[in-house]
Amino acid sequence: MPQPSQFDETDCIARAQRGEVAAFSELVTRNQDRIYRFLVRMTRSQEDARELTQETFLSVYQALPSWRPQAQLSTWLFRIARNQALDRLRRARHVEFVALDDALHQQVPADTPTPEAMLQARQRIAELERALARLSVEHREILLLRDIEDMPYEDIAQVLGIGLGTVKSRIARARAGLLQHMPR
């Protein structure tokens, strides 16, 4: 019998739906990092993001036997994670996003540019973060899914439960709003 990591996603999902723990563990392994990063940005808390990631996959585990692949698994996972995050944020009565500086700083390659160039980049990221914080929740969320997670428009529509045309217009408005808040 092949190891779960050798299964394609469809086979892995089918095995997990039949109750194979190793196949479900493989699905978690394949998707948990993206879900966690999204949740960190949504909640601004690594602790909350860890808890919400666990809650997301618990919900997935409970619903997986009856899930039907009308969309990609990742789209369904992001929708569950988004709902978990919004519920937590509503209960906390605040909506904030993690500073892009923190997320991007962790991805800086070893052969970084000069200290001056790094300072300029950090200042630009800080400006971007301040501009992003001024946007509505809908606009921040859609920019995170499209520009940070690189999610296709169709998947964003599924995650947010809105039409494709709405996705496109909301992204355009969000980007325009972001540019308005950026210093010249």
C-alpha positions as CSV (number, residue, x, y, z in Angstrom):
1,M,0.0,0.0,0.0
2,P,1.5,3.4,-0.9
3,Q,2.2,6.1,1.7
4,P,-0.4,8.9,1.9
5,S,2.1,11.5,0.7
6,Q,2.1,9.6,-2.6
7,F,-1.6,10.0,-3.1
8,D,-2.9,12.7,-5.3
9,E,-5.4,15.1,-3.6
10,T,-8.5,13.4,-5.0
11,D,-7.4,10.0,-3.7
12,C,-6.3,11.4,-0.4
13,I,-9.7,13.1,0.1
14,A,-11.5,9.9,-0.8
15,R,-9.4,7.9,1.7
16,A,-9.9,10.5,4.4
17,Q,-13.7,10.5,3.8
18,R,-13.6,6.7,4.4
19,G,-12.0,7.4,7.8
20,E,-8.3,6.8,7.0
21,V,-6.5,8.9,9.6
22,A,-3.2,8.8,7.7
23,A,-4.9,10.3,4.6
24,F,-6.6,13.1,6.7
25,S,-3.2,13.8,8.3
26,E,-1.7,14.2,4.8
27,L,-4.5,16.7,3.9
28,V,-3.7,18.6,7.0
29,T,0.1,18.6,6.3
30,R,-0.5,19.8,2.7
31,N,-2.8,22.7,3.7
32,Q,-2.0,23.8,7.3
33,D,0.8,26.3,6.5
34,R,-1.4,28.3,4.1
35,I,-4.3,28.3,6.4
36,Y,-2.2,29.3,9.4
37,R,-0.6,32.2,7.4
38,F,-4.0,33.5,6.4
39,L,-5.3,33.3,9.9
40,V,-2.2,35.0,11.4
41,R,-2.8,37.9,9.0
42,M,-6.5,38.0,9.8
43,T,-6.2,37.8,13.6
44,R,-2.8,39.4,14.2
45,S,-2.1,36.7,16.8
46,Q,0.0,33.6,16.3
47,E,-1.7,32.0,19.3
48,D,-5.2,32.7,17.9
49,A,-4.1,31.5,14.5
50,R,-2.8,28.3,15.9
51,E,-6.1,27.7,17.7
52,L,-8.1,28.7,14.7
53,T,-6.1,26.4,12.5
54,Q,-6.8,23.5,14.8
55,E,-10.5,24.5,14.9
56,T,-10.6,24.7,11.2
57,F,-9.2,21.2,10.7
58,L,-11.5,19.9,13.4
59,S,-14.4,21.3,11.5
60,V,-13.1,19.8,8.3
61,Y,-12.6,16.4,9.9
62,Q,-16.2,16.4,11.1
63,A,-17.7,17.6,7.8
64,L,-15.4,15.7,5.4
65,P,-17.4,12.5,5.2
66,S,-20.4,14.4,3.7
67,W,-18.3,16.9,1.7
68,R,-18.8,16.8,-2.1
69,P,-16.1,18.3,-4.3
70,Q,-18.1,21.1,-5.9
71,A,-15.0,23.3,-5.5
72,Q,-11.4,22.7,-4.7
73,L,-10.6,21.4,-1.2
74,S,-8.4,24.5,-0.6
75,T,-11.3,26.8,-1.3
76,W,-13.4,25.0,1.2
77,L,-10.7,25.1,3.8
78,F,-10.2,28.8,3.3
79,R,-13.9,29.4,3.6
80,I,-14.0,27.5,6.9
81,A,-10.9,29.3,8.2
82,R,-12.3,32.7,7.2
83,N,-15.5,32.0,9.0
84,Q,-13.6,30.8,12.1
85,A,-11.5,34.0,12.1
86,L,-14.4,36.3,11.5
87,D,-16.4,34.7,14.4
88,R,-13.4,35.1,16.7
89,L,-12.9,38.7,15.6
90,R,-16.5,39.6,16.1
91,R,-16.4,38.1,19.6
92,A,-13.3,40.2,20.3
93,R,-15.1,43.2,18.7
94,H,-12.0,44.2,16.7
95,V,-10.7,43.5,13.3
96,E,-7.0,43.9,12.7
97,F,-4.4,42.3,10.4
98,V,-0.9,41.3,11.1
99,A,1.8,43.7,9.8
100,L,3.1,42.7,6.5
101,D,6.5,43.7,7.7
102,D,6.5,40.7,10.1
103,A,5.4,38.2,7.5
104,L,7.8,39.5,4.8
105,H,10.7,39.8,7.2
106,Q,10.6,36.1,7.8
107,Q,11.0,35.5,4.1
108,V,14.0,37.7,3.5
109,P,16.7,35.6,1.7
110,A,20.2,35.3,3.2
111,D,21.8,37.5,0.4
112,T,19.8,40.6,1.3
113,P,20.6,44.1,0.0
114,T,22.4,46.8,1.8
115,P,21.1,48.1,5.1
116,E,19.9,51.3,3.4
117,A,17.9,49.4,0.9
118,M,16.5,47.2,3.6
119,L,15.5,50.3,5.6
120,Q,13.7,51.7,2.5
121,A,12.0,48.4,1.9
122,R,10.8,48.3,5.6
123,Q,9.6,51.8,5.4
124,R,7.7,51.0,2.2
125,I,6.2,47.9,3.8
126,A,5.2,50.0,6.9
127,E,3.5,52.5,4.6
128,L,1.7,49.6,2.8
129,E,0.6,48.2,6.2
130,R,-0.8,51.5,7.3
131,A,-2.7,51.9,4.1
132,L,-4.0,48.4,4.3
133,A,-5.2,49.0,7.9
134,R,-7.3,51.9,6.6
135,L,-9.3,49.7,4.2
136,S,-12.6,48.1,5.0
137,V,-12.6,44.5,6.2
138,E,-13.9,43.3,2.8
139,H,-11.2,45.1,0.9
140,R,-8.4,43.9,3.2
141,E,-9.7,40.4,3.1
142,I,-9.9,40.2,-0.7
143,L,-6.4,41.7,-1.1
144,L,-5.0,39.1,1.3
145,L,-6.6,36.3,-0.7
146,R,-5.7,37.6,-4.1
147,D,-2.3,39.3,-3.7
148,I,-0.8,37.5,-0.7
149,E,-2.3,34.0,-1.1
150,D,-2.4,34.3,-4.9
151,M,-5.8,32.7,-5.0
152,P,-7.6,32.7,-8.4
153,Y,-10.8,34.9,-8.7
154,E,-13.0,31.8,-8.9
155,D,-11.7,30.4,-5.7
156,I,-12.0,33.8,-4.0
157,A,-15.7,33.9,-5.1
158,Q,-16.2,30.5,-3.5
159,V,-14.4,31.4,-0.2
160,L,-16.3,34.7,0.2
161,G,-19.6,33.4,-1.2
162,I,-19.9,36.2,-3.7
163,G,-20.1,36.4,-7.5
164,L,-17.1,36.5,-9.8
165,G,-18.0,40.0,-11.0
166,T,-18.2,41.2,-7.4
167,V,-14.8,39.7,-6.8
168,K,-13.3,41.6,-9.7
169,S,-14.9,44.9,-8.8
170,R,-14.1,44.6,-5.1
171,I,-10.4,43.8,-5.9
172,A,-10.3,46.9,-8.2
173,R,-11.9,49.1,-5.6
174,A,-9.6,47.7,-2.9
175,R,-6.5,48.3,-4.9
176,A,-7.7,51.8,-5.7
177,G,-8.4,52.5,-2.1
178,L,-5.0,51.1,-1.1
179,L,-3.3,53.5,-3.6
180,Q,-5.2,56.4,-2.2
181,H,-3.9,55.7,1.3
182,M,-0.3,55.3,0.1
183,P,2.0,58.3,0.4
184,R,3.1,59.8,-2.8
